[in-house]
Amino acid sequence: MFRWLFIIFLVLIVFSSALPWLEKLGIGRLPGDVRFRLFGREIFLPFASTVLISVVVFLIGRFI
């Protein structure tokens, strides 16, 4: 269990550091990604981007 938590933590760090670069490609601005302001903070829920990235990673893992 600890190993999975560590892997998820590393993936979140890599994804958050790559987010500005991915936004230039359109990831994070897809239909289905929700951005809104609440109490002066911007909240971002990337539903469509998460599905797209999951499918791409699944296909890469399937063919390797």
N, C-alpha and C positions, 0 to 999 in steps of 0.2 A: 504494500500500500504506500509506503514511504517513497518508493521508486516512482510510482505514478504521480504522486503529488509533486515530486521534484521535476519530472518531465513536463507536467502542465505549467509549473512555475517558469521553467526555461522557455517554453513555447510562448508564454505570455510576454516575457521580456523581449524575445526576438521579434514578436509581432508588434509590440508597442514601439520598439525602436525603428522598425521598418514601416510604420504607419504613414509617415509623411511621404515616403517614396511610393508606397502603394496607393495613396490618394491621388498622386499624379497619374496613375494608371486607371483610376476610376473606382478602385476598391474603396468602399466607405461612402460612396455617393450613389449606390445602386438603389433602384426602387425596392423598398422593403427595409432599408436602413433608416432608423428613426433618430433624429436629433431634436432636442428641445431644451429650453431653459427653464430651470426651476430654482427659485430663490437665488438668482444670480449665477448659478453654475450651469454649464452646458453639459447635458447628459446625452451620450451617444450609445445607441443600441444597434449594433451591426448585424441584424438578422440575415439579410440576403447575402452579405459579404461572408458571413460565417458558413453558410450553406455552400457558397461557391468555392471557398477555400477548402472545405471538407471534401467536396467532390473531387477537386484537383488532387489533393493529397491521397485520397483513396485510389484514384486512377493511377497515380505514380507508384503507389505501393503495390497495386495489383499487377502492374507490368514489369516490376523490377524483380 
